[in-house]
Amino acid sequence: MRILVVEDDGETASYVLQGLHEAGHSVAVAADGRDGLFRAAGEEWDLLIVDRRLPGLDGLAMVRTLRGGGVDTPVLFLTTLGGIDDRVDGLNAGADDYLVKPFAFAELGARVAALGRRPHRTAAETRLKVADLEIDLLARTVRRGAELLDLQPREFRLLEYLVRHVDQVVTRTMLLENVWDFHFDPHTNVVETHISRLRGKLDRGHAVPLIHTVRGAGYCLRAPA
């Protein structure tokens, strides 16, 4: 397996590196969260072993960012934070497993092997593009042409959903369930308001709009012909 260890403690990193090498794995080490994030997102890995407490960017934020960007490489947290709430936070952030320091290498090796037996997952997209619109899922930025758009978090999520369903009609119910996590009708104009704001930011200054209203059905993001 090709494994990235994100660990700022040199002694722990060396111990894990040596043990994994002896087990036949190809291993690299990143000493802080930001370097770990960029390497995890930019290269192909079979497993990430991540400390929770990291300089630059903590482990939880790193994994959340990766998962938010669609990177689904298996993650094993290796940390001194062993409380129940700590474990729950780690798993909720997107980790696949959690091992508390100090640990026996035999257990780490067994957990690595178990994660390695899971079905291989394909490399994830980190950018979405439609015509001159580009979404960077890791940096959480949106550009149309050369312009950087200032979107609120909900607007970003709404746009991402529309782009992932490009040329498809999405209904108000679909948007409520997938963008707002509402499984009921709140009887408000929240969808219409956000679509209007997003359309204003996205299409302002452009002759051809991207977001279209499909009367009686919903909305559709279409690339210009």
Salt bridges, closest charged atoms under 4 A:
GLU7 OE1 - LYS101 NZ 2.82
GLU43 OE1 - ARG2 NH2 3.40
GLU43 OE2 - ARG39 NE 2.97
ASP51 OD2 - LYS101 NZ 3.69
ASP96 OD1 - ARG67 NH2 3.12
ASP96 OD2 - ARG118 NH1 3.24
ASP96 OD2 - ARG121 NH2 3.77
ASP97 OD1 - ARG111 NH1 2.69
GLU107 OE2 - ARG111 NH2 2.70
GLU125 OE1 - ARG164 NH1 3.71
ASP132 OD1 - ARG144 NE 3.08
ASP132 OD2 - HIS206 ND1 4.00
GLU134 OE2 - ARG127 NH1 2.83
ASP136 OD2 - ARG127 NH2 3.21
GLU147 OE2 - ARG204 NH2 3.80
GLU155 OE1 - LYS201 NZ 2.77
GLU160 OE2 - ARG164 NE 2.99
ASP181 OD1 - ARG157 NH2 3.17
ASP185 OD1 - ARG172 NH1 3.12
GLU192 OE2 - ARG172 NE 3.14
ASP203 OD1 - ARG144 NH1 2.97
